[in-house]
Amino acid sequence: MNRYPIWKYIVIVVALLVGALYTLPNFFGEAPAVQISAAKSIFTVDSSVQSKVKEALEKASLTPTSMNLDAGRSLKVGFDNTENQLKAKELIQKTLNANVDNPSYIVALNLIPRSPTWISNLHADPMYLGLDLRGGVHFMLQVDMQAALTKRAESLAGDIRGQLREKNIRHSGISRDGQIIEILFKDKATADEASRTIKDQFLELQSTQEPSNGEIKLRATLLPQAAKKIQEQALKQNITTLHNRINELGVSEPVIQQQGLDRIVVQLPGVQDTAKAKDILGRTATLEVRLVDESAEARSAETNNGLVPFGSERFPDRNGLAVVVKKQVILTGENLTDAQPGFDNQTQEAAVHLTLDAKGARVFRDITRENVGKRMAILLFEKGKGEVVTAPVIRTEIGGGRVQITGHMNTVEANDTALLLRAGSLAAPMEIIEERTIGPSLGAENIAKGFDSVTWGFVAVATFMCIYYLLFGIFSSIALAVNLMLLVAILSMLQATLTLPGMAAMALVLGMAIDANVLINERVREELRNGAAPQTAILNGYERAWSTILDSNVTTLIAGLSLLAFGSGPVRGFAVVHCLGILTSMFSAVFFSRGLVNLWYGQKQRLQTVSIGTVWRPSGSDTNALTSNEKSTPSTNKK
């Protein structure tokens, strides 16, 4: 009657082993480390970099506890204490970066798990610690969406002016009132022709006509769905740009996420220099298009590092090679509206497709017509330093505002180039509206308090259950421990970031998880009071309590999912742990605890007593009370 098939016990054993394996790394703590990552895409962190670092540390008598290489991405070197960590950082910085002002590698302080190698090889990693537990800085950024829309309207006004000129549609002037483009015409027929042109060529605009001092005024505004798309793109571009900039800080687990329609949350665990973080977040980048100097003096300056000809400048390209370009700027990033990776229609090579505004398209057409066969360089300037992103050869005149860049690129390089061109600068200005700094000592105190709350909460609940329900209380306490272990294991497998609200959710989950076992135990008691045999009481207790447990957990899960969907920041961290805890509690409280009960009582064919505490009978019955050690109604049920 109360026996599990073998496969159910196999499921329980596998769940326990996997849970224990992924929970284990969280008990070893973290060690101070130095993280080395590439500052530019042309550099890679490989075995040669590891050898240089190892040799430099040996000469300085600094012995690392670990050295983990993530090929192509980063090298993490662990140490026993922070003193050796700081010495190693300075030493590695000098070893790898000959020019401090233009570093090839980013050397940053970090923390790495102390887990044994065999655990790390199984990809069992501890949970990330959030800002409130590790310390760092928190920013809330407000994106000026109206500025993004105004900037787009200004670009469209220039495009409309150029389109009307090409169509030979005469107008009395084009002006812009905020995000509204106004065009004056002498007669209605011309205004109607312009309306048709705008409708055909500018799908994101809608136009209306009205009389104005004897003329016809055409007012073009952005469609609501187009305005929404522009705002979404501006927000995504700003987030991408922030990701690129924060890489310079060397933060291992930065949190950069959208909050609401126009806000971005940036959390940088481990960063204490607020001034440096604010400088990087607010940094601007500019894009310039110039012609490459094709003279013999320029070629000599590129190869022999000689004198640069008058009127030209020398900049490095993405491969570190020098390129001499003319000082005259043809176009800037303000004329670039979009950059997307793609393929050449003829050669099927990877390419980058650029879209220019009306002014940029006109200038680009004239320059390419006059310089066929010459090279044109696209430069990205950041913090006063320029870099040649690409320098393709002009094959033919390019008009229409759509430019294609090719040049022996693979798809990865095309994506990177498009990203640099598209996200080299912010799409809309941002303002820091909230700023917090949390020290590491406060983080350690938060960890201690959170750990104490979970520990004492578990001890209190387990003690009560063992006293009140005796052996069934022990089963319930073991199930509660399994629930906590599985919850930590799932968070570790998902590489979730644990925050202080998350630890509070863990403590709350303990109280909620035991509720299912209380319902089961009381249902078993009720069956015993009604005169059911012990085996029947156990069977009916679990089966009849299941519907109540499911209903209560589903309603609680709906509330948790609502917090997850509409909450942000700490609320979402609480909701994630809360929802996962509900799912693990249903497994441990029902499936696992019944497995323990079946293993203990299921083999006994004529069970006389169950240890579930005092079972009070209704008043007026022959026996006032039936305790767990007294004989219950004899069981006539076979197994």
C-alpha positions as CSV (number, residue, x, y, z in Angstrom):
1,M,0.0,0.0,0.0
2,N,2.7,2.5,1.0
3,R,5.6,1.5,-1.2
4,Y,7.4,3.4,-3.8
5,P,8.6,1.7,-7.0
6,I,12.3,1.6,-7.6
7,W,12.3,4.3,-10.2
8,K,11.0,6.9,-7.7
9,Y,13.8,6.2,-5.3
10,I,16.2,6.5,-8.2
11,V,14.8,9.9,-9.0
12,I,15.2,10.9,-5.3
13,V,18.8,9.7,-5.1
14,V,19.8,11.5,-8.4
15,A,18.1,14.7,-7.2
16,L,20.0,14.5,-3.9
17,L,23.4,13.8,-5.6
18,V,23.0,16.6,-8.1
19,G,21.7,19.0,-5.4
20,A,24.7,18.2,-3.1
21,L,27.2,18.6,-6.0
22,Y,25.9,22.1,-7.0
23,T,25.4,23.3,-3.4
24,L,28.9,22.3,-2.3
25,P,30.9,25.1,-4.1
26,N,29.0,27.7,-2.0
27,F,30.7,26.5,1.2
28,F,34.3,27.1,0.1
29,G,34.1,30.8,-0.1
30,E,36.1,33.1,-2.4
31,A,39.7,34.0,-2.8
32,P,41.3,37.3,-3.8
33,A,42.4,37.2,-7.4
34,V,43.7,39.3,-10.3
35,Q,41.7,39.1,-13.6
36,I,43.4,39.7,-16.9
37,S,41.3,40.4,-20.0
38,A,41.9,41.9,-23.5
39,A,41.4,45.6,-23.8
40,K,40.9,45.4,-27.6
41,S,39.5,42.8,-29.9
42,I,42.9,42.3,-31.6
43,F,44.4,40.9,-28.4
44,T,43.6,37.5,-26.9
45,V,44.3,36.0,-23.5
46,D,46.0,32.7,-24.3
47,S,48.7,30.4,-23.0
48,S,51.5,32.8,-24.0
49,V,50.0,35.5,-21.8
50,Q,49.6,32.9,-19.0
51,S,53.3,32.0,-19.4
52,K,54.4,35.7,-19.1
53,V,52.3,36.2,-16.0
54,K,53.6,33.0,-14.4
55,E,57.2,33.9,-15.1
56,A,56.8,37.4,-13.7
57,L,55.2,36.1,-10.5
58,E,58.0,33.6,-10.0
59,K,60.6,36.2,-10.3
60,A,58.8,38.3,-7.7
61,S,58.4,35.3,-5.4
62,L,54.6,35.6,-5.5
63,T,53.0,32.1,-5.5
64,P,49.5,32.0,-6.8
65,T,47.0,29.4,-5.3
66,S,45.3,28.9,-8.7
67,M,45.6,30.1,-12.3
68,N,42.5,29.6,-14.5
69,L,42.6,30.3,-18.2
70,D,39.4,30.9,-20.1
71,A,40.9,30.9,-23.6
72,G,40.4,34.1,-25.5
73,R,38.5,35.8,-22.8
74,S,40.3,36.1,-19.4
75,L,42.9,34.7,-17.0
76,K,42.2,34.6,-13.3
77,V,45.1,34.2,-10.8
78,G,44.1,33.5,-7.2
79,F,46.2,34.4,-4.1
80,D,46.1,33.6,-0.3
81,N,45.6,37.2,0.8
82,T,44.8,40.7,-0.5
83,E,48.4,41.9,0.1
84,N,49.8,39.5,-2.5
85,Q,46.8,40.3,-4.7
86,L,47.7,44.0,-4.8
87,K,51.4,43.3,-5.4
88,A,50.5,40.9,-8.2
89,K,48.2,43.4,-9.9
90,E,50.9,46.1,-10.1
91,L,53.4,43.6,-11.3
92,I,51.1,42.1,-14.0
93,Q,50.1,45.6,-15.2
94,K,53.8,46.5,-15.8
95,T,54.5,43.1,-17.5
96,L,51.6,43.1,-20.0
97,N,51.1,46.9,-20.7
98,A,54.2,48.7,-21.9
99,N,52.1,51.8,-22.5
100,V,49.9,52.5,-19.5
101,D,48.0,55.2,-21.4
102,N,47.1,52.8,-24.2
103,P,46.9,49.4,-22.4
104,S,46.6,46.1,-24.3
105,Y,45.2,44.2,-21.4
106,I,42.9,45.1,-18.6
107,V,44.2,44.0,-15.2
108,A,41.6,44.2,-12.4
109,L,41.0,43.0,-8.9
110,N,38.4,40.2,-8.5
111,L,37.3,37.3,-6.4
112,I,37.2,33.7,-7.5
113,P,35.7,30.6,-5.9
114,R,38.0,28.4,-3.6
115,S,36.3,25.3,-4.9
116,P,38.5,22.2,-5.5
117,T,39.6,21.6,-9.1
118,W,37.4,18.5,-9.5
119,I,34.3,20.4,-8.6
120,S,35.2,23.2,-11.1
121,N,35.9,20.7,-13.8
122,L,32.3,19.5,-13.4
123,H,31.2,23.2,-14.0
124,A,29.7,23.4,-10.5
125,D,30.1,27.1,-9.6
126,P,28.8,29.0,-6.6
127,M,26.1,31.7,-6.8
128,Y,27.2,35.2,-7.7
129,L,26.9,37.7,-4.8
130,G,25.0,40.8,-5.5
131,L,26.0,44.4,-4.8
132,D,24.6,44.4,-1.3
133,L,26.6,41.3,-0.3
134,R,29.9,42.0,-2.0
135,G,29.9,45.8,-2.1
136,G,30.3,48.2,-5.1
137,V,28.4,51.0,-6.7
138,H,24.8,51.3,-7.9
139,F,23.6,53.8,-10.5
140,M,20.1,54.6,-11.8
141,L,20.3,56.3,-15.2
142,Q,17.4,58.3,-16.8
143,V,17.5,58.3,-20.6
144,D,16.2,61.5,-22.2
145,M,13.8,59.9,-24.7
146,Q,12.5,63.3,-25.9
147,A,16.0,64.2,-27.0
148,A,16.2,60.9,-29.0
149,L,12.9,61.7,-30.7
150,T,14.0,65.3,-31.4
151,K,17.3,64.1,-32.8
152,R,15.4,61.7,-35.2
153,A,13.0,64.4,-36.2
154,E,16.0,66.7,-37.1
155,S,17.5,63.9,-39.2
156,L,14.2,63.3,-41.0
157,A,13.8,67.0,-41.7
158,G,17.2,66.9,-43.6
159,D,16.1,63.8,-45.4
160,I,12.8,65.3,-46.5
161,R,14.6,68.4,-47.8
162,G,16.9,66.3,-49.9
163,Q,14.0,64.1,-51.2
164,L,11.9,67.1,-52.2
165,R,14.9,68.6,-54.0
166,E,15.4,65.3,-56.0
167,K,11.7,65.2,-56.9
168,N,11.8,68.9,-57.9
169,I,9.0,69.8,-55.5
170,R,9.2,73.5,-54.6
171,H,8.5,74.6,-51.1
172,S,8.7,77.9,-49.1
173,G,10.8,76.5,-46.3
174,I,11.2,73.6,-43.9
175,S,11.3,74.2,-40.2
176,R,11.1,72.0,-37.1
177,D,8.9,72.7,-34.0
178,G,10.2,70.2,-31.5
179,Q,9.4,66.8,-33.0
180,I,7.0,68.2,-35.7
181,I,8.4,69.0,-39.1
182,E,6.6,71.9,-40.9
183,I,6.8,72.6,-44.6
184,L,5.2,75.5,-46.4
185,F,3.9,75.3,-50.0
186,K,2.4,77.9,-52.3
187,D,-0.5,75.8,-53.5
188,K,-2.4,72.7,-52.5
189,A,-1.4,70.6,-55.5
190,T,2.3,70.9,-54.6
191,A,1.4,70.1,-51.0
192,D,-0.5,67.0,-52.1
193,E,2.5,65.8,-54.2
194,A,4.8,66.3,-51.2
195,S,2.4,64.4,-48.9
196,R,2.5,61.5,-51.4
197,T,6.3,61.6,-51.4
198,I,6.5,61.6,-47.7
199,K,4.0,58.7,-47.4
200,D,6.0,56.6,-49.9
201,Q,9.5,57.4,-48.8
202,F,9.1,58.0,-45.0
203,L,7.0,55.2,-43.6
204,E,7.5,56.3,-40.0
205,L,5.9,59.7,-40.6
206,Q,2.3,60.8,-40.9
207,S,1.3,64.2,-42.4
208,T,-1.5,66.6,-42.2
209,Q,-2.3,69.9,-44.1
210,E,-3.7,73.2,-42.8
211,P,-3.9,76.7,-44.2
212,S,-1.3,79.3,-43.0
213,N,-1.3,82.9,-44.1
214,G,-2.4,82.2,-47.7
215,E,-0.1,79.1,-48.0
216,I,-0.5,75.4,-47.2
217,K,1.4,74.1,-44.2
218,L,2.2,70.5,-44.2
219,R,2.9,69.1,-40.7
220,A,4.8,65.7,-40.5
221,T,4.9,63.8,-37.2
222,L,6.2,60.5,-36.1
223,L,3.7,57.6,-35.9
224,P,3.2,56.3,-32.4
225,Q,4.6,52.9,-33.2
226,A,7.6,54.5,-34.9
227,A,8.3,56.8,-31.9
228,K,8.1,53.7,-29.6
229,K,10.6,51.8,-31.8
230,I,13.0,54.8,-31.8
231,Q,12.8,54.9,-28.0
232,E,13.4,51.2,-27.7
233,Q,16.4,51.3,-30.1
234,A,17.8,54.3,-28.2
235,L,17.6,52.4,-24.9
236,K,19.1,49.2,-26.4
237,Q,22.0,51.2,-27.9
238,N,22.7,53.0,-24.6
239,I,22.8,49.6,-22.8
240,T,25.1,48.2,-25.5
241,T,27.4,51.2,-25.2
242,L,27.4,50.9,-21.4
243,H,28.4,47.3,-21.7
244,N,31.4,48.3,-23.9
245,R,32.5,51.0,-21.5
246,I,32.2,48.9,-18.3
247,N,34.4,46.2,-19.8
248,E,37.3,48.7,-19.2
249,L,36.6,48.4,-15.4
250,G,37.2,44.7,-15.5
251,V,34.0,44.0,-13.5
252,S,33.3,40.2,-13.7
253,E,29.5,40.3,-13.1
254,P,28.2,43.8,-13.9
255,V,24.4,44.2,-13.9
256,I,23.1,46.4,-16.7
257,Q,19.4,46.1,-17.3
258,Q,16.4,48.1,-18.4
259,Q,14.0,49.3,-15.7
260,G,10.7,50.6,-17.0
261,L,10.5,52.5,-20.3
262,D,13.3,55.0,-19.9
263,R,15.7,53.9,-17.1
264,I,18.8,51.8,-16.9
265,V,20.1,50.2,-13.7
266,V,23.9,49.7,-13.5
267,Q,25.4,47.7,-10.7
268,L,29.1,47.2,-10.4
269,P,30.0,44.7,-7.7
270,G,33.5,45.2,-6.3
271,V,34.0,48.7,-7.7
272,Q,34.6,51.3,-5.0
273,D,36.0,54.2,-7.1
274,T,32.7,56.0,-7.8
275,A,34.4,58.9,-9.6
276,K,36.1,56.5,-12.2
277,A,32.8,54.6,-12.7
278,K,30.9,57.9,-13.3
279,D,33.6,59.0,-15.8
280,I,33.3,55.8,-17.8
281,L,29.5,55.8,-17.8
282,G,29.3,59.4,-19.0
283,R,32.0,59.1,-21.5
284,T,31.3,60.2,-25.1
285,A,32.6,58.7,-28.4
286,T,32.6,60.3,-31.8
287,L,32.8,58.8,-35.3
288,E,34.7,60.4,-38.2
289,V,35.1,59.6,-41.9
290,R,38.3,60.8,-43.6
291,L,40.3,60.0,-46.7
292,V,43.5,58.0,-46.4
293,D,46.7,59.9,-47.4
294,E,48.0,57.9,-50.4
295,S,51.2,59.9,-50.9
296,A,54.7,58.3,-50.8
297,E,55.5,60.2,-47.6
298,A,52.4,58.8,-45.9
299,R,53.3,55.3,-46.9
300,S,56.8,55.8,-45.5
301,A,55.3,57.2,-42.3
302,E,53.2,54.1,-41.9
303,T,55.9,51.5,-42.4
304,N,59.0,53.3,-41.0
305,N,57.3,55.4,-38.4
306,G,58.7,58.5,-40.1
307,L,57.4,62.1,-40.2
308,V,53.7,62.5,-41.1
309,P,53.0,64.8,-44.0
310,F,51.6,68.2,-43.3
311,G,47.8,68.1,-43.2
312,S,47.7,64.4,-42.2
313,E,47.6,62.4,-39.0
314,R,48.6,58.9,-38.0
315,F,46.3,56.5,-36.1
316,P,46.5,52.8,-35.3
317,D,44.0,50.4,-36.8
318,R,42.3,47.4,-35.1
319,N,45.4,45.2,-35.9
320,G,47.8,47.7,-34.4
321,L,49.2,48.9,-37.8
322,A,49.6,52.6,-38.5
323,V,47.3,54.4,-41.0
324,V,48.0,57.9,-42.1
325,V,44.7,59.9,-42.8
326,K,44.0,63.4,-43.9
327,K,42.9,65.9,-41.2
328,Q,39.9,67.0,-43.2
329,V,36.8,65.4,-41.7
330,I,34.3,64.3,-44.4
331,L,31.5,63.1,-42.2
332,T,30.9,62.5,-38.5
333,G,28.8,60.1,-36.5
334,E,25.9,62.6,-36.5
335,N,25.3,61.7,-40.2
336,L,25.2,57.9,-39.4
337,T,21.7,56.7,-38.6
338,D,22.3,52.9,-38.6
339,A,24.9,50.2,-39.0
340,Q,24.1,46.5,-39.4
341,P,26.2,43.4,-40.2
342,G,25.3,41.5,-43.4
343,F,26.8,40.0,-46.5
344,D,27.9,41.3,-49.9
345,N,25.3,40.4,-52.5
346,Q,27.9,39.5,-55.2
347,T,30.8,37.9,-53.3
348,Q,28.8,36.7,-50.2
349,E,31.6,38.1,-48.0
350,A,30.8,39.5,-44.6
351,A,30.0,43.2,-44.8
352,V,28.7,46.1,-42.7
353,H,25.8,48.1,-44.1
354,L,25.6,51.8,-43.1
355,T,22.7,54.2,-43.5
356,L,23.4,57.9,-43.7
357,D,21.0,60.9,-43.4
358,A,20.3,63.2,-46.3
359,K,23.3,65.5,-45.7
360,G,25.6,62.5,-45.2
361,A,24.3,60.8,-48.3
362,R,24.9,63.9,-50.5
363,V,28.4,64.5,-49.2
364,F,29.3,60.8,-49.4
365,R,28.1,60.6,-53.0
366,D,30.3,63.5,-54.0
367,I,33.4,62.3,-52.2
368,T,33.2,58.8,-53.6
369,R,32.6,60.0,-57.1
370,E,35.8,62.1,-56.9
371,N,38.0,59.5,-55.2
372,V,37.3,56.2,-56.9
373,G,40.2,53.8,-56.3
374,K,41.3,55.5,-53.1
375,R,40.9,54.4,-49.5
376,M,38.5,55.9,-47.0
377,A,39.0,55.5,-43.3
378,I,36.3,55.3,-40.6
379,L,37.7,56.4,-37.2
380,L,36.3,56.1,-33.7
381,F,37.5,58.7,-31.2
382,E,37.2,58.0,-27.5
383,K,38.8,60.0,-24.6
384,G,40.8,61.9,-27.2
385,K,42.3,58.8,-28.8
386,G,41.4,57.7,-32.3
387,E,41.4,54.3,-33.8
388,V,40.8,53.3,-37.5
389,V,37.9,50.8,-37.4
390,T,38.2,50.1,-41.1
391,A,39.7,51.6,-44.2
392,P,38.1,50.1,-47.4
393,V,38.9,51.0,-51.0
394,I,36.3,53.1,-52.9
395,R,35.2,51.0,-55.9
396,T,32.5,53.2,-57.3
397,E,30.3,56.2,-56.6
398,I,28.0,55.5,-53.7
399,G,24.7,57.3,-53.5
400,G,21.3,56.9,-51.9
401,G,22.7,57.1,-48.3
402,R,23.4,53.3,-48.1
403,V,27.0,52.3,-47.8
404,Q,28.5,48.8,-47.7
405,I,31.9,48.1,-46.1
406,T,33.8,45.0,-47.0
407,G,37.4,43.9,-46.7
408,H,38.2,40.3,-45.8
409,M,36.1,40.3,-42.6
410,N,34.5,37.3,-41.0
411,T,31.0,37.4,-39.5
412,V,32.3,38.1,-36.0
413,E,34.4,41.0,-37.2
414,A,31.5,42.4,-39.2
415,N,29.3,42.2,-36.0
416,D,32.0,43.9,-34.0
417,T,32.5,46.6,-36.5
418,A,28.8,47.3,-36.8
419,L,28.6,47.4,-33.0
420,L,31.4,49.9,-32.8
421,L,29.9,52.1,-35.4
422,R,26.4,51.9,-34.1
423,A,27.1,52.0,-30.4
424,G,30.3,54.1,-30.3
425,S,28.3,56.9,-28.7
426,L,25.1,57.2,-26.7
427,A,21.9,57.4,-28.8
428,A,20.3,59.7,-26.2
429,P,21.8,61.6,-23.3
430,M,21.5,60.1,-19.8
431,E,21.4,61.6,-16.3
432,I,22.3,59.8,-13.1
433,I,19.3,60.2,-10.8
434,E,20.3,57.7,-8.1
435,E,23.7,56.7,-6.8
436,R,24.7,54.4,-3.9
437,T,28.0,53.0,-2.7
438,I,28.2,49.9,-0.6
439,G,31.5,49.0,1.2
440,P,32.8,45.4,1.4
441,S,32.6,45.5,5.2
442,L,28.9,46.2,5.0
443,G,28.5,43.4,2.4
444,A,30.2,40.9,4.8
445,E,27.9,42.0,7.6
446,N,24.9,41.5,5.3
447,I,26.1,38.0,4.5
448,A,26.5,37.1,8.2
449,K,23.1,38.4,9.0
450,G,21.4,36.7,6.1
451,F,23.1,33.4,6.9
452,D,22.0,33.7,10.6
453,S,18.4,34.4,9.6
454,V,18.2,31.3,7.4
455,T,20.0,29.1,10.0
456,W,18.0,30.1,13.0
457,G,14.8,30.0,11.0
458,F,15.5,26.4,10.0
459,V,16.5,25.4,13.6
460,A,13.4,26.9,15.0
461,V,11.0,25.3,12.5
462,A,12.8,21.9,12.7
463,T,12.7,21.9,16.5
464,F,9.0,22.6,16.6
465,M,8.2,19.9,14.1
466,C,10.3,17.3,15.9
467,I,8.6,18.0,19.3
468,Y,5.1,18.3,17.9
469,Y,5.1,15.5,15.4
470,L,7.9,13.2,16.7
471,L,9.1,10.8,13.9
472,F,6.9,12.5,11.3
473,G,8.4,15.8,12.4
474,I,11.9,14.4,11.8
475,F,10.9,13.3,8.3
476,S,9.5,16.8,7.7
477,S,12.7,18.4,9.0
478,I,14.8,16.3,6.7
479,A,12.5,17.2,3.8
480,L,13.0,20.9,4.7
481,A,16.8,20.5,4.6
482,V,16.5,18.9,1.2
483,N,14.3,21.7,0.0
484,L,16.9,24.3,1.1
485,M,19.7,22.3,-0.6
486,L,17.8,22.0,-3.9
487,L,17.0,25.7,-3.9
488,V,20.7,26.6,-3.4
489,A,21.7,24.1,-6.1
490,I,19.2,25.5,-8.7
491,L,20.4,29.0,-8.0
492,S,24.0,27.9,-8.5
493,M,23.2,26.0,-11.7
494,L,21.4,29.1,-13.1
495,Q,24.3,31.2,-11.9
496,A,21.8,33.6,-10.3
497,T,23.0,36.6,-8.4
498,L,22.1,36.3,-4.7
499,T,21.1,39.5,-3.0
500,L,20.0,40.3,0.5
501,P,16.3,40.2,-0.5
502,G,17.0,36.8,-2.0
503,M,18.3,35.6,1.4
504,A,15.2,37.0,3.0
505,A,13.1,35.0,0.5
506,M,15.1,31.9,1.6
507,A,14.1,32.4,5.2
508,L,10.5,32.9,4.1
509,V,10.5,29.8,2.0
510,L,11.4,27.7,5.0
511,G,8.3,28.7,6.8
512,M,6.1,28.2,3.7
513,A,7.7,24.9,2.8
514,I,6.9,23.3,6.1
515,D,3.3,24.2,5.7
516,A,2.8,21.4,3.3
517,N,4.1,18.8,5.8
518,V,1.9,20.3,8.5
519,L,-1.2,19.7,6.3
520,I,-0.1,16.2,5.5
521,N,0.6,15.3,9.2
522,E,-2.7,16.8,10.4
523,R,-4.5,14.9,7.6
524,V,-2.9,11.6,8.8
525,R,-4.0,12.5,12.4
526,E,-7.5,13.1,11.2
527,E,-7.6,9.7,9.5
528,L,-6.4,8.1,12.7
529,R,-9.1,9.9,14.7
530,N,-11.7,8.6,12.4
531,G,-10.6,5.0,13.1
532,A,-8.6,4.3,10.0
533,A,-5.7,1.8,10.1
534,P,-2.2,3.4,10.2
535,Q,-1.3,2.3,6.7
536,T,-4.6,3.6,5.4
537,A,-4.2,6.8,7.4
538,I,-0.8,7.4,5.8
539,L,-2.1,6.7,2.3
540,N,-5.2,8.9,2.6
541,G,-3.3,11.6,4.5
542,Y,-0.9,12.2,1.6
543,E,-3.5,11.8,-1.2
544,R,-6.2,14.0,0.3
545,A,-3.7,16.7,1.4
546,W,-2.3,17.0,-2.1
547,S,-5.1,19.0,-3.6
548,T,-5.0,21.6,-0.8
549,I,-1.2,21.8,-1.0
550,L,-1.4,22.3,-4.8
551,D,-4.0,25.0,-4.5
552,S,-2.1,27.0,-1.9
553,N,1.2,26.8,-3.7
554,V,-0.3,27.7,-7.1
555,T,-1.9,30.9,-5.6
556,T,1.3,31.8,-3.9
557,L,3.3,31.1,-7.1
558,I,0.9,33.5,-9.0
559,A,1.8,36.3,-6.6
560,G,5.5,35.5,-7.0
561,L,5.3,35.5,-10.8
562,S,3.5,38.9,-10.6
563,L,6.4,40.3,-8.5
564,L,8.8,38.8,-11.1
565,A,7.0,40.3,-14.0
566,F,6.3,43.8,-12.7
567,G,9.0,44.2,-10.1
568,S,12.5,45.5,-10.5
569,G,15.8,45.4,-8.7
570,P,15.6,43.9,-5.2
571,V,11.9,42.9,-5.7
572,R,12.9,40.7,-8.7
573,G,15.7,39.1,-6.7
574,F,13.2,38.3,-4.0
575,A,10.6,37.0,-6.5
576,V,13.1,34.6,-8.2
577,V,14.1,32.9,-5.0
578,H,10.5,32.9,-3.8
579,C,9.2,31.2,-7.0
580,L,12.0,28.6,-7.1
581,G,11.4,27.8,-3.4
582,I,7.8,27.1,-4.0
583,L,8.7,24.6,-6.8
584,T,11.4,22.8,-4.7
585,S,9.1,22.7,-1.6
586,M,6.4,20.8,-3.6
587,F,9.0,18.2,-4.5
588,S,10.6,17.9,-1.1
589,A,7.4,18.1,1.1
590,V,5.3,15.7,-0.9
591,F,7.4,13.4,-3.1
592,F,10.6,13.2,-0.9
593,S,8.9,13.1,2.5
594,R,6.5,10.4,1.4
595,G,9.5,8.4,0.2
596,L,11.0,8.6,3.7
597,V,7.7,7.5,5.2
598,N,7.3,4.6,2.8
599,L,10.8,3.5,3.4
600,W,10.2,3.4,7.2
601,Y,6.7,2.2,7.4
602,G,6.0,0.6,4.0
603,Q,7.6,-2.7,4.7
604,K,5.5,-3.4,7.8
605,Q,2.4,-5.4,6.8
606,R,0.6,-5.2,10.2
607,L,1.5,-1.7,11.4
608,Q,0.1,-1.1,14.9
609,T,1.4,2.4,15.7
610,V,2.7,5.5,14.0
611,S,4.9,8.1,15.7
612,I,3.1,11.3,14.8
613,G,2.5,12.9,18.2
614,T,-0.7,13.0,20.2
615,V,-3.9,12.3,18.3
616,W,-6.9,13.8,20.1
617,R,-10.2,12.0,19.8
618,P,-13.5,13.9,19.7
619,S,-15.2,14.4,23.1
620,G,-17.5,11.6,24.1
621,S,-15.4,8.9,22.6
622,D,-14.3,5.9,24.6
623,T,-10.7,7.0,24.8
624,N,-9.9,10.6,25.5
625,A,-6.6,10.6,23.6
626,L,-4.5,8.3,21.5
627,T,-0.8,9.0,21.5
628,S,1.8,7.8,19.0
629,N,2.9,5.0,21.4
630,E,-0.6,3.7,22.0
631,K,-2.2,1.0,19.8
632,S,-4.4,2.2,17.1
633,T,-7.2,0.4,15.3
634,P,-5.8,-2.9,14.1
635,S,-4.9,-2.9,10.5
636,T,-6.4,-5.6,8.3
637,N,-4.9,-4.2,5.1
638,K,-2.2,-6.1,3.3
639,K,0.6,-4.4,1.6
